[in-house]
Amino acid sequence: MSNQNESLPWTELDKKSFHGPSQMLKAAASYLDPSSGKILAMLARLLELKQTMAVFDEEQLSICSVPNNNRPGIEEILKDIRKYCSPAEAEQIDQFLNMLNAVRLYNQYSEFTKNTDFSSVMNQMNQVKNMNNMNMNISPEQIQMLQNLLHAQSAGNDNS
């Protein structure tokens, strides 16, 4: 067994289906001749399978038993699964999570820019900037005051 596997956290299923005698059989299997060790190792796995089936008979470990309003999203599931991955697999999950975040940000941006109040505020701010570029007699302080006023107006519209 590699050191990487020894440091992995236990899953909920592992915690609930742990079977001490099967662990002892697996430990003893390495001290026997290959054919006896093989039989002992298979017996240990059969005991683990029996214990796992008993856990599912006694209680529901399935996500289906979690109420809809408490079910984790795909990100939480992937983050949990990631703990058990090799570095290459974890990198793939990270890339997928980054894509999910990018899509979420794009959707938020799209919703934000669909707001007609936002578009009109941006147009007003551009007009104020254009007035400054036309060398009108408006001081930078006055432009800043207008921009602050427009910003306050858009914040007031967002709250209502």
C-alpha positions as a Markdown table, in Angstrom:
| # | Residue | x | y | z |
|---|---|---|---|---|
| 1 | Met | 0.0 | 0.0 | 0.0 |
| 2 | Ser | 1.4 | 3.4 | -0.9 |
| 3 | Asn | 1.7 | 6.3 | 1.6 |
| 4 | Gln | -0.7 | 8.3 | -0.5 |
| 5 | Asn | -3.5 | 5.8 | 0.2 |
| 6 | Glu | -2.8 | 5.8 | 3.9 |
| 7 | Ser | -3.3 | 9.5 | 4.2 |
| 8 | Leu | -6.6 | 9.6 | 2.5 |
| 9 | Pro | -9.6 | 10.6 | 4.7 |
| 10 | Trp | -12.3 | 8.0 | 5.3 |
| 11 | Thr | -15.5 | 8.4 | 3.5 |
| 12 | Glu | -18.8 | 8.3 | 5.4 |
| 13 | Leu | -19.4 | 4.8 | 4.0 |
| 14 | Asp | -15.9 | 3.7 | 5.2 |
| 15 | Lys | -16.7 | 5.0 | 8.7 |
| 16 | Lys | -20.0 | 3.2 | 8.9 |
| 17 | Ser | -18.9 | 0.0 | 7.3 |
| 18 | Phe | -15.5 | -0.5 | 8.9 |
| 19 | His | -15.1 | -4.0 | 10.0 |
| 20 | Gly | -12.2 | -4.8 | 12.3 |
| 21 | Pro | -12.0 | -8.6 | 11.7 |
| 22 | Ser | -11.6 | -8.0 | 7.9 |
| 23 | Gln | -8.7 | -5.6 | 8.6 |
| 24 | Met | -7.1 | -8.4 | 10.7 |
| 25 | Leu | -7.5 | -10.9 | 7.9 |
| 26 | Lys | -6.0 | -8.5 | 5.4 |
| 27 | Ala | -3.0 | -7.9 | 7.7 |
| 28 | Ala | -2.5 | -11.7 | 8.2 |
| 29 | Ala | -2.8 | -12.4 | 4.4 |
| 30 | Ser | 0.6 | -11.0 | 3.7 |
| 31 | Tyr | 2.3 | -13.5 | 6.0 |
| 32 | Leu | 0.8 | -16.6 | 4.3 |
| 33 | Asp | 1.7 | -18.4 | 1.2 |
| 34 | Pro | 0.2 | -16.7 | -2.0 |
| 35 | Ser | -2.7 | -19.1 | -2.4 |
| 36 | Ser | -3.7 | -19.0 | 1.2 |
| 37 | Gly | -3.2 | -15.3 | 1.3 |
| 38 | Lys | -5.4 | -14.9 | -1.7 |
| 39 | Ile | -8.2 | -16.8 | -0.1 |
| 40 | Leu | -7.8 | -14.9 | 3.2 |
| 41 | Ala | -7.8 | -11.5 | 1.3 |
| 42 | Met | -11.0 | -12.5 | -0.6 |
| 43 | Leu | -12.6 | -13.6 | 2.7 |
| 44 | Ala | -11.8 | -10.2 | 4.1 |
| 45 | Arg | -13.3 | -8.4 | 1.2 |
| 46 | Leu | -16.4 | -10.6 | 1.4 |
| 47 | Leu | -16.8 | -9.6 | 5.1 |
| 48 | Glu | -16.4 | -5.9 | 4.1 |
| 49 | Leu | -19.1 | -6.4 | 1.4 |
| 50 | Lys | -21.4 | -8.1 | 4.0 |
| 51 | Gln | -20.9 | -5.2 | 6.4 |
| 52 | Thr | -21.5 | -2.6 | 3.7 |
| 53 | Met | -24.8 | -4.3 | 2.7 |
| 54 | Ala | -25.8 | -4.3 | 6.4 |
| 55 | Val | -25.1 | -0.6 | 6.7 |
| 56 | Phe | -27.4 | 0.1 | 3.7 |
| 57 | Asp | -30.1 | -2.2 | 5.2 |
| 58 | Glu | -30.0 | -0.4 | 8.5 |
| 59 | Glu | -29.9 | 3.2 | 7.3 |
| 60 | Gln | -29.9 | 5.4 | 4.3 |
| 61 | Leu | -26.5 | 6.7 | 3.2 |
| 62 | Ser | -27.8 | 7.7 | -0.2 |
| 63 | Ile | -28.1 | 11.4 | -1.2 |
| 64 | Cys | -31.8 | 10.6 | -2.0 |
| 65 | Ser | -32.4 | 10.6 | 1.8 |
| 66 | Val | -31.3 | 14.2 | 2.1 |
| 67 | Pro | -34.2 | 16.7 | 1.8 |
| 68 | Asn | -34.2 | 18.7 | -1.4 |
| 69 | Asn | -33.4 | 22.0 | 0.4 |
| 70 | Asn | -30.3 | 20.5 | 2.0 |
| 71 | Arg | -28.8 | 18.6 | -0.9 |
| 72 | Pro | -25.3 | 19.7 | -1.8 |
| 73 | Gly | -24.6 | 21.2 | -5.2 |
| 74 | Ile | -22.3 | 19.8 | -7.8 |
| 75 | Glu | -19.4 | 22.0 | -6.5 |
| 76 | Glu | -19.7 | 20.6 | -3.0 |
| 77 | Ile | -19.8 | 17.1 | -4.3 |
| 78 | Leu | -16.8 | 17.6 | -6.5 |
| 79 | Lys | -14.9 | 19.2 | -3.7 |
| 80 | Asp | -15.6 | 16.2 | -1.5 |
| 81 | Ile | -14.7 | 13.7 | -4.2 |
| 82 | Arg | -11.4 | 15.7 | -4.9 |
| 83 | Lys | -10.0 | 14.6 | -1.5 |
| 84 | Tyr | -9.8 | 11.0 | -2.8 |
| 85 | Cys | -8.2 | 11.9 | -6.2 |
| 86 | Ser | -4.7 | 11.6 | -7.6 |
| 87 | Pro | -3.0 | 14.9 | -8.3 |
| 88 | Ala | -3.9 | 14.6 | -12.0 |
| 89 | Glu | -7.5 | 13.8 | -11.2 |
| 90 | Ala | -7.7 | 16.7 | -8.7 |
| 91 | Glu | -6.3 | 19.0 | -11.4 |
| 92 | Gln | -9.2 | 18.0 | -13.7 |
| 93 | Ile | -11.7 | 18.6 | -11.0 |
| 94 | Asp | -10.2 | 22.0 | -10.4 |
| 95 | Gln | -10.4 | 22.9 | -14.0 |
| 96 | Phe | -14.1 | 21.8 | -14.1 |
| 97 | Leu | -14.8 | 23.9 | -10.9 |
| 98 | Asn | -13.1 | 26.9 | -12.6 |
| 99 | Met | -15.3 | 26.5 | -15.6 |
| 100 | Leu | -18.4 | 26.4 | -13.4 |
| 101 | Asn | -17.2 | 29.6 | -11.7 |
| 102 | Ala | -16.6 | 31.3 | -15.1 |
| 103 | Val | -20.1 | 30.3 | -16.3 |
| 104 | Arg | -21.6 | 31.6 | -13.0 |
| 105 | Leu | -19.8 | 34.9 | -13.4 |
| 106 | Tyr | -20.8 | 35.3 | -17.0 |
| 107 | Asn | -24.4 | 34.6 | -16.1 |
| 108 | Gln | -24.3 | 37.2 | -13.3 |
| 109 | Tyr | -22.7 | 39.7 | -15.6 |
| 110 | Ser | -25.4 | 39.0 | -18.2 |
| 111 | Glu | -28.2 | 39.6 | -15.7 |
| 112 | Phe | -26.5 | 42.7 | -14.4 |
| 113 | Thr | -26.2 | 44.2 | -17.9 |
| 114 | Lys | -29.8 | 43.3 | -18.9 |
| 115 | Asn | -30.9 | 45.8 | -16.3 |
| 116 | Thr | -32.1 | 48.9 | -18.3 |
| 117 | Asp | -31.4 | 51.2 | -15.4 |
| 118 | Phe | -27.7 | 50.1 | -15.5 |
| 119 | Ser | -27.6 | 50.8 | -19.2 |
| 120 | Ser | -29.1 | 54.3 | -18.8 |
| 121 | Val | -26.7 | 55.1 | -15.9 |
| 122 | Met | -23.7 | 54.0 | -18.1 |
| 123 | Asn | -25.0 | 56.2 | -20.9 |
| 124 | Gln | -25.3 | 59.2 | -18.6 |
| 125 | Met | -21.8 | 58.6 | -17.2 |
| 126 | Asn | -20.4 | 58.4 | -20.7 |
| 127 | Gln | -22.2 | 61.7 | -21.6 |
| 128 | Val | -20.6 | 63.4 | -18.5 |
| 129 | Lys | -17.2 | 62.1 | -19.6 |
| 130 | Asn | -17.8 | 63.3 | -23.2 |
| 131 | Met | -18.7 | 66.8 | -21.8 |
| 132 | Asn | -15.3 | 66.9 | -20.2 |
| 133 | Asn | -13.7 | 65.9 | -23.4 |
| 134 | Met | -15.4 | 68.8 | -25.3 |
| 135 | Asn | -13.5 | 71.4 | -23.2 |
| 136 | Met | -16.6 | 72.8 | -21.6 |
| 137 | Asn | -16.1 | 74.9 | -18.5 |
| 138 | Ile | -16.9 | 72.1 | -16.1 |
| 139 | Ser | -14.3 | 71.5 | -13.4 |
| 140 | Pro | -13.1 | 68.0 | -12.5 |
| 141 | Glu | -14.8 | 68.5 | -9.1 |
| 142 | Gln | -18.2 | 69.1 | -10.8 |
| 143 | Ile | -17.7 | 66.0 | -13.0 |
| 144 | Gln | -16.9 | 64.0 | -9.9 |
| 145 | Met | -20.0 | 65.3 | -8.2 |
| 146 | Leu | -22.2 | 64.4 | -11.2 |
| 147 | Gln | -20.6 | 60.9 | -11.3 |
| 148 | Asn | -21.3 | 60.5 | -7.6 |
| 149 | Leu | -24.8 | 61.6 | -8.0 |
| 150 | Leu | -25.4 | 59.2 | -10.9 |
| 151 | His | -23.8 | 56.4 | -8.8 |
| 152 | Ala | -26.0 | 57.2 | -5.9 |
| 153 | Gln | -29.1 | 57.2 | -8.2 |
| 154 | Ser | -28.2 | 53.8 | -9.6 |
| 155 | Ala | -27.6 | 52.4 | -6.1 |
| 156 | Gly | -31.0 | 53.7 | -5.1 |
| 157 | Asn | -32.6 | 52.1 | -8.2 |
| 158 | Asp | -30.9 | 48.8 | -7.3 |
| 159 | Asn | -32.3 | 48.8 | -3.8 |
| 160 | Ser | -35.9 | 49.3 | -5.0 |
